[in-house]
């Protein structure tokens, strides 16, 4: 759980399915994060550009109408400094746990999501807790 001293990290959940946004937002809010939602990569990029509030991490679906999560990750990771990115998918092969997006490793979570796993991955990325059993295999994109 985020520290009580500092404001909680801000996570932007990006999925074109309202039900996914709603479930993930409720869960992450319950465990102490501040959560925003977007329904498209374009909306997510606009929210990050505004920096009000500053977004610490983007959790995005790989497949969405228009630009998908990989394209969103590439755009966000080209910003310095920018938010961390985690992708979620039900369409990539089961063994894909990480992708190389423009030379940076992006974690991939499987749908249907295991919300406890989501929390563990976000905790590692946002708060630096050690991760157990991280895969060394990185799948390259593009």
C-alpha positions, 0 to 999 in steps of 0.5 A: 500500500502507498505511504501515508506520508506522501500522496498516493501514486496516480495510475491511469487505467486505459481500456475501451471496455468500461467494465474493465476500467470500473473493476480495476479502478475500484480495486486500485482505489481500494488498495490506496492508489489514486486512479484515473480512467481513459477509454482510448490511447488518444485520451490517455496521451492528452491526460498525460500531456496536461500533467494535472495531476501528474500520472505516475503509471499507465495501465493500458490494454493492448487492443483498443480501437485506433492506437493500441496499448503498444503504440501508447507505450511507445509514445509515453516512453519517448517522453522524459520524464514520463509515466511508467507503463504496464500493458494488459492483454488477452490476445498475446501468447501466454508466455509473453510477460514483457515486451521491448518497446523502443528499447524499454521493457514493458510488463504485460499482464494477462486478461482476465486480470488477477487483481492481486497480481496487478497490485504486486506489479504496480507496487514493484514499479511504483514503490520499488519492492522486490519482485519474485519470479520475474521473467528474463524473457523479453519479447520484441515489438515492431 
